[in-house]
Amino acid sequence: MRNLSATAKALTRATLAGTAVALTLTVGTVAAQAQTAVTFNPGSFGAAAPTFTADVLNLKDFSRVDLGSSSGNTTTFTESGFLQVNNASLNGNTFDPTGNRSAYSLYFQYSGTGTQNAANFTQSSQGVFNSLSYTLYGALGASTFSVASGTPTVNNTGATTVLATGSLINGTTSFSANPTGAGANISATYVQQLANFILSPANSTLRLFGAFNNNEQIVTVVNNGQSFLINGGGGDVSFTATPTPVPEPASMMIFGTALAGLGAITRRRRKTA
């Protein structure tokens, strides 16, 4: 993912499969948010490792961006890559979750499309995403990542499991030609696909706010200015949560009474017929 600039706010929620938590993923500069600790369970996908609790996941970025066709002042682009969970933090203290990058690996694989207002990466530009989707994977063993071949790749040593998926809400991009640097703000839905991967918070709407830093030491322009690579860029995502409203007992009683009345009317109509 590109180096991120201004604060991006999540706009929608997605209902999680198998849990009572709804999440929104936002990739952008972390604002002054009240961070929420989240408990993750690597054992949910078979890893021989304990749960861990973090309010930040620290990432490494391995990505490629390519320009496409131009029309007037607008040029299309495609972007794809991997975001590896490198370590985690809780209350400002960074730690390595037991077994991470050895007994198991966590990573996002993503791809997106958009347009920008420059025809090559020898010029600075601004742009917008038109689409983006991702999958969060849990893999047994240590996964390795590279862009050495010019294409982001991952090598998994064990079985992989889909933990979550998501798609674009909105997003913007920026590129600096001198010094070289790349940026983006992205909001995306997060829908958990594996039950019990996130154990807490429950009954909450959880939002993720992320920040990435990819400068001239990380970003390499290739393909005659038509592409660039990100090799091991740094970033993180943090979490906030708000309670999901739960129906009050009185409301549930009214709803139950209405259903009972509907059933009585249906039976009466059947007898009349």
Secondary structure, DSSP 8 states (H G I E B T S, - for coil): --B--SB------EE-TTSS-EEEEEESB--S-----EEE-GGGGT-SS--EEESEEEEEEEEEEEEEEEETTEEEEEEEEEEEEEEEEETTEEE--TTBTTTEEEEEEEEEEEEES-SSTTS-EEEEEEEEEEEEEEEES--EEE-TTSS-EEE-SS-EEEEEEEEEEEEEEEEEETTEEEEEEEEEEEEE-STTSEEES-SEEEEEEEEEE--TTTEEEEGGGTEEEEEEEEEEEEEEEEE-----HHHHHHHHHHHHHHHHHHHHHHHH-
